[in-house]
Amino acid sequence: MSNSIWNSGSNVRKQSKCIFGLIIVFGMGVILFYFENFVPDGLFKFLNNTVNNSKLFNIALKTSPDPTLPTLCIVTRIYWEQISYFPVLALGLYHSGLHNIRIYVINTDKKTDVRQLGQTIQFINELVLREDFVTFLDLGESPSGNDYGYGMTDHALTYLYKQNMHSPSICQYVTFTNGDNFYSRDFATKLLPHMKAEKDIIAWDFISHHRTPRYQLVIDNKIKRVPEIIDDGTDKCIPIDLRVMFADLGAVAYRLSFLRKHSLYFVQSGKNLFNADGSFVEQAAGRTNESVLLKQTLFVHQ
Protein backbone atom coordinates (compact mmCIF):
# COMPACT_ATOMS: atom_id res chain seq x y z
CA MET A 1 0.00 0.00 0.00
CA SER A 2 2.76 2.42 0.91
CA ASN A 3 4.56 1.69 -2.41
CA SER A 4 1.48 2.67 -4.46
CA ILE A 5 1.11 5.94 -2.55
CA TRP A 6 4.80 6.70 -3.15
CA ASN A 7 4.56 5.91 -6.86
CA SER A 8 1.42 8.03 -7.11
CA GLY A 9 3.25 10.98 -5.48
CA SER A 10 6.20 10.61 -7.84
CA ASN A 11 3.89 10.70 -10.88
CA VAL A 12 2.23 13.88 -9.63
CA ARG A 13 5.62 15.54 -9.15
CA LYS A 14 6.74 14.56 -12.65
CA GLN A 15 3.53 15.88 -14.17
CA SER A 16 3.94 19.16 -12.25
CA LYS A 17 7.49 19.60 -13.58
CA CYS A 18 6.33 18.98 -17.13
CA ILE A 19 3.49 21.50 -16.81
CA PHE A 20 5.84 24.07 -15.24
CA GLY A 21 8.35 23.56 -18.07
CA LEU A 22 5.65 24.02 -20.70
CA ILE A 23 4.54 27.28 -19.01
CA ILE A 24 8.12 28.65 -19.13
CA VAL A 25 8.56 27.74 -22.82
CA PHE A 26 5.14 29.23 -23.67
CA GLY A 27 5.97 32.40 -21.72
CA MET A 28 9.28 32.88 -23.54
CA GLY A 29 7.48 32.46 -26.84
CA VAL A 30 4.94 35.11 -25.90
CA ILE A 31 7.73 37.57 -24.89
CA LEU A 32 9.62 37.07 -28.17
CA PHE A 33 6.38 37.46 -30.15
CA TYR A 34 5.63 40.70 -28.29
CA PHE A 35 9.07 42.22 -28.95
CA GLU A 36 9.01 41.28 -32.63
CA ASN A 37 5.47 42.55 -33.29
CA PHE A 38 4.60 45.30 -30.82
CA VAL A 39 7.82 46.95 -29.58
CA PRO A 40 8.81 49.88 -31.89
CA ASP A 41 11.61 48.99 -34.30
CA GLY A 42 13.78 51.86 -33.05
CA LEU A 43 13.61 50.62 -29.46
CA PHE A 44 14.26 47.03 -30.50
CA LYS A 45 17.30 48.09 -32.54
CA PHE A 46 18.51 50.30 -29.66
CA LEU A 47 18.31 47.40 -27.21
CA ASN A 48 20.09 45.14 -29.66
CA ASN A 49 22.84 47.67 -30.41
CA THR A 50 23.31 48.45 -26.72
CA VAL A 51 24.15 44.83 -26.01
CA ASN A 52 26.20 44.19 -29.15
CA ASN A 53 28.20 47.42 -29.32
CA SER A 54 28.48 48.32 -25.64
CA LYS A 55 26.97 51.73 -26.38
CA LEU A 56 25.46 51.90 -22.93
CA PHE A 57 28.99 52.15 -21.52
CA ASN A 58 29.88 55.15 -23.65
CA ILE A 59 26.66 57.10 -23.16
CA ALA A 60 28.04 58.20 -19.79
CA LEU A 61 31.37 59.20 -21.39
CA LYS A 62 29.98 61.01 -24.42
CA THR A 63 31.57 64.41 -25.08
CA SER A 64 29.92 67.00 -27.30
CA PRO A 65 31.86 69.63 -29.28
CA ASP A 66 32.18 72.96 -27.48
CA PRO A 67 31.91 75.95 -29.85
CA THR A 68 33.77 78.18 -27.39
CA LEU A 69 37.00 76.13 -27.62
CA PRO A 70 39.57 75.84 -30.45
CA THR A 71 39.38 72.87 -32.80
CA LEU A 72 42.16 70.38 -33.48
CA CYS A 73 42.37 67.94 -36.40
CA ILE A 74 44.70 64.95 -36.31
CA VAL A 75 45.82 63.81 -39.76
CA THR A 76 46.59 60.13 -39.19
CA ARG A 77 48.72 58.27 -41.74
CA ILE A 78 47.93 54.56 -41.81
CA TYR A 79 49.23 51.55 -43.69
CA TRP A 80 47.90 47.99 -43.52
CA GLU A 81 49.94 46.85 -40.51
CA GLN A 82 48.66 49.70 -38.29
CA ILE A 83 44.91 49.21 -38.73
CA SER A 84 44.48 46.87 -35.76
CA TYR A 85 46.30 49.32 -33.47
CA PHE A 86 44.53 52.45 -34.69
CA PRO A 87 41.60 52.21 -32.17
CA VAL A 88 44.13 52.64 -29.34
CA LEU A 89 45.27 55.99 -30.79
CA ALA A 90 41.74 57.13 -31.66
CA LEU A 91 40.08 56.24 -28.35
CA GLY A 92 43.01 57.65 -26.37
CA LEU A 93 42.58 60.98 -28.17
CA TYR A 94 38.82 60.86 -27.61
CA HIS A 95 39.35 60.62 -23.85
CA SER A 96 42.18 63.18 -23.72
CA GLY A 97 39.77 66.01 -22.91
CA LEU A 98 39.83 67.77 -26.28
CA HIS A 99 36.10 67.95 -27.06
CA ASN A 100 36.66 69.66 -30.42
CA ILE A 101 38.91 67.01 -31.89
CA ARG A 102 38.45 65.10 -35.13
CA ILE A 103 40.65 62.59 -36.89
CA TYR A 104 41.30 62.50 -40.65
CA VAL A 105 42.71 59.18 -41.83
CA ILE A 106 44.82 58.83 -44.97
CA ASN A 107 46.11 55.59 -46.48
CA THR A 108 49.82 55.57 -47.34
CA ASP A 109 50.24 52.02 -48.71
CA LYS A 110 48.81 50.16 -51.71
CA LYS A 111 48.59 46.94 -49.66
CA THR A 112 46.17 48.44 -47.13
CA ASP A 113 42.77 46.75 -46.98
CA VAL A 114 40.61 49.87 -47.36
CA ARG A 115 37.46 47.88 -46.55
CA GLN A 116 38.92 46.74 -43.23
CA LEU A 117 40.04 50.31 -42.52
CA GLY A 118 36.51 51.58 -43.20
CA GLN A 119 35.00 48.97 -40.86
CA THR A 120 37.47 49.98 -38.14
CA ILE A 121 36.55 53.65 -38.53
CA GLN A 122 32.83 52.81 -38.37
CA PHE A 123 33.39 50.75 -35.21
CA ILE A 124 35.18 53.66 -33.49
CA ASN A 125 32.52 56.21 -34.48
CA GLU A 126 29.72 53.96 -33.24
CA LEU A 127 31.55 53.36 -29.98
CA VAL A 128 31.98 57.06 -29.21
CA LEU A 129 28.54 58.00 -30.60
CA ARG A 130 30.01 60.57 -33.02
CA GLU A 131 29.66 60.11 -36.77
CA ASP A 132 32.28 62.76 -37.56
CA PHE A 133 34.95 61.76 -35.02
CA VAL A 134 37.01 59.77 -37.55
CA THR A 135 36.80 60.45 -41.30
CA PHE A 136 38.61 58.63 -44.10
CA LEU A 137 40.01 61.02 -46.71
CA ASP A 138 39.96 59.27 -50.06
CA LEU A 139 42.67 61.28 -51.79
CA GLY A 140 43.46 58.87 -54.59
CA GLU A 141 45.85 55.97 -54.90
CA SER A 142 48.95 55.86 -52.73
CA PRO A 143 52.29 56.46 -54.52
CA SER A 144 54.08 53.31 -55.64
CA GLY A 145 57.49 54.39 -54.32
CA ASN A 146 58.47 54.71 -50.67
CA ASP A 147 58.08 58.38 -49.83
CA TYR A 148 57.41 57.62 -46.14
CA GLY A 149 53.80 58.71 -46.66
CA TYR A 150 54.68 62.39 -47.16
CA GLY A 151 53.22 62.61 -50.66
CA MET A 152 49.80 61.61 -49.34
CA THR A 153 50.31 63.85 -46.29
CA ASP A 154 50.73 66.80 -48.66
CA HIS A 155 47.50 65.81 -50.43
CA ALA A 156 45.81 65.98 -47.02
CA LEU A 157 47.34 69.44 -46.45
CA THR A 158 45.91 70.65 -49.75
CA TYR A 159 42.50 69.32 -48.69
CA LEU A 160 42.75 71.11 -45.34
CA TYR A 161 43.90 74.38 -46.91
CA LYS A 162 40.84 74.43 -49.18
CA GLN A 163 38.56 73.52 -46.29
CA ASN A 164 40.14 76.23 -44.11
CA MET A 165 39.35 78.91 -46.71
CA HIS A 166 35.62 78.11 -46.62
CA SER A 167 35.14 76.68 -43.09
CA PRO A 168 38.02 77.86 -40.86
CA SER A 169 36.38 76.71 -37.62
CA ILE A 170 36.51 72.99 -38.53
CA CYS A 171 40.29 72.68 -38.13
CA GLN A 172 41.91 75.66 -36.44
CA TYR A 173 44.92 73.53 -35.49
CA VAL A 174 46.40 70.43 -37.10
CA THR A 175 48.75 67.68 -35.98
CA PHE A 176 50.19 64.92 -38.17
CA THR A 177 50.83 61.46 -36.76
CA ASN A 178 50.96 57.74 -37.57
CA GLY A 179 48.31 55.14 -36.80
CA ASP A 180 50.37 53.21 -34.22
CA ASN A 181 51.28 56.19 -32.00
CA PHE A 182 49.51 57.46 -28.89
CA TYR A 183 49.16 60.56 -26.70
CA SER A 184 49.10 61.36 -22.99
CA ARG A 185 45.82 61.82 -21.13
CA ASP A 186 47.15 65.33 -20.25
CA PHE A 187 47.21 66.26 -23.94
CA ALA A 188 44.24 68.65 -23.74
CA THR A 189 45.24 70.27 -20.47
CA LYS A 190 48.67 71.21 -21.81
CA LEU A 191 47.63 72.30 -25.32
CA LEU A 192 44.42 74.27 -24.79
CA PRO A 193 45.92 77.44 -23.18
CA HIS A 194 48.29 77.88 -26.14
CA MET A 195 45.62 77.12 -28.72
CA LYS A 196 43.46 79.81 -27.09
CA ALA A 197 46.47 82.17 -27.27
CA GLU A 198 46.65 81.39 -31.03
CA LYS A 199 50.29 80.33 -31.06
CA ASP A 200 51.41 79.37 -34.58
CA ILE A 201 53.41 76.35 -33.40
CA ILE A 202 52.94 74.27 -30.24
CA ALA A 203 55.48 71.49 -29.70
CA TRP A 204 56.08 69.02 -26.88
CA ASP A 205 58.60 66.44 -25.68
CA PHE A 206 58.14 62.89 -26.91
CA ILE A 207 59.35 59.30 -26.58
CA SER A 208 61.01 57.85 -29.66
CA HIS A 209 61.65 54.29 -30.76
CA HIS A 210 64.63 55.45 -32.81
CA ARG A 211 68.08 54.78 -31.40
CA THR A 212 69.46 57.98 -29.89
CA PRO A 213 73.10 57.47 -28.84
CA ARG A 214 73.39 61.03 -27.53
CA TYR A 215 70.97 60.09 -24.74
CA GLN A 216 72.53 56.70 -24.00
CA LEU A 217 73.83 56.14 -20.49
CA VAL A 218 77.35 55.00 -19.72
CA ILE A 219 76.77 51.80 -17.76
CA ASP A 220 79.14 49.75 -15.62
CA ASN A 221 77.65 46.34 -14.84
CA LYS A 222 80.65 45.01 -12.91
CA ILE A 223 78.85 45.36 -9.59
CA LYS A 224 76.67 42.24 -9.40
CA ARG A 225 74.75 43.19 -6.27
CA VAL A 226 72.47 45.50 -8.26
CA PRO A 227 70.23 44.68 -11.26
CA GLU A 228 71.98 44.61 -14.61
CA ILE A 229 71.11 47.72 -16.61
CA ILE A 230 70.55 47.56 -20.36
CA ASP A 231 70.35 50.81 -22.33
CA ASP A 232 70.33 50.43 -26.11
CA GLY A 233 69.55 54.08 -26.76
CA THR A 234 65.85 53.59 -27.62
CA ASP A 235 62.64 54.57 -25.81
CA LYS A 236 64.17 57.84 -24.71
CA CYS A 237 62.33 61.00 -23.82
CA ILE A 238 63.47 63.52 -26.44
CA PRO A 239 63.47 67.23 -25.51
CA ILE A 240 61.64 68.99 -28.33
CA ASP A 241 63.34 71.57 -30.52
CA LEU A 242 62.14 73.08 -33.80
CA ARG A 243 64.83 71.63 -36.04
CA VAL A 244 65.75 68.45 -37.91
CA MET A 245 66.48 65.40 -35.70
CA PHE A 246 65.00 67.14 -32.65
CA ALA A 247 61.33 67.17 -33.64
CA ASP A 248 58.97 64.34 -34.53
CA LEU A 249 55.99 64.42 -36.89
CA GLY A 250 53.46 63.77 -34.10
CA ALA A 251 55.00 66.11 -31.53
CA VAL A 252 53.84 69.41 -33.03
CA ALA A 253 50.52 71.21 -33.54
CA TYR A 254 50.29 74.00 -36.11
CA ARG A 255 47.76 76.79 -36.53
CA LEU A 256 46.31 75.82 -39.89
CA SER A 257 45.72 79.34 -41.23
CA PHE A 258 49.41 80.07 -40.50
CA LEU A 259 50.52 77.05 -42.57
CA ARG A 260 48.11 77.98 -45.37
CA LYS A 261 49.36 81.59 -45.43
CA HIS A 262 52.89 80.34 -46.17
CA SER A 263 51.80 77.40 -48.40
CA LEU A 264 53.97 74.96 -46.46
CA TYR A 265 54.32 71.32 -47.58
CA PHE A 266 56.43 68.35 -46.51
CA VAL A 267 57.86 67.28 -49.87
CA GLN A 268 60.53 69.73 -51.02
CA SER A 269 62.74 69.43 -54.05
CA GLY A 270 66.20 68.12 -53.17
CA LYS A 271 65.34 67.44 -49.53
CA ASN A 272 65.78 64.09 -47.74
CA LEU A 273 62.26 62.69 -47.25
CA PHE A 274 63.35 60.66 -44.22
CA ASN A 275 63.72 63.95 -42.32
CA ALA A 276 60.76 65.67 -43.99
CA ASP A 277 59.00 66.22 -40.65
CA GLY A 278 62.03 68.02 -39.23
CA SER A 279 62.46 70.10 -42.38
CA PHE A 280 58.76 71.04 -42.20
CA VAL A 281 59.20 72.20 -38.60
CA GLU A 282 62.21 74.31 -39.60
CA GLN A 283 60.27 75.91 -42.46
CA ALA A 284 57.44 76.82 -40.10
CA ALA A 285 59.69 77.99 -37.26
CA GLY A 286 61.53 80.33 -39.61
CA ARG A 287 58.30 82.15 -40.40
CA THR A 288 56.94 82.93 -36.93
CA ASN A 289 57.79 84.43 -33.56
CA GLU A 290 54.64 82.89 -32.04
CA SER A 291 55.76 79.41 -30.99
CA VAL A 292 55.91 77.53 -27.68
CA LEU A 293 57.82 74.45 -26.49
CA LEU A 294 56.12 72.39 -23.80
CA LYS A 295 58.53 70.57 -21.53
CA GLN A 296 56.03 67.77 -21.07
CA THR A 297 56.21 64.27 -22.55
CA LEU A 298 52.84 64.07 -24.28
CA PHE A 299 53.53 61.73 -27.21
CA VAL A 300 54.93 58.24 -27.83
CA HIS A 301 56.32 57.49 -31.29
CA GLN A 302 56.32 53.73 -31.73
ABEGO torsion letter per residue (X at the ends): XAAAAAAAAAAAAAAAAAAAAAAAAAAAAAAAAAAAAABBAAAAAAAAAAAAAGAAAAAAABBBBBAABBBBBBBBBBBAAAAAAAAAAAAAAAAAGBABBBBBBBBABAABBAAAAAAAAAAAAAAAGBAAABBBBBAEBBBABBAGGAAAAAAAAAAAAAAAAABAAABABBBBBBAABBBBAAAAAAAAAAAAAGBABBBBBBBBABBBAAABBBBBAABAABBBBBBAGBGBBBBBBBBBGABBAAABBBBAAAAAAAGBBABBBGBBAAAAAAAAAAAAAAABABBBBBBBBABBBX
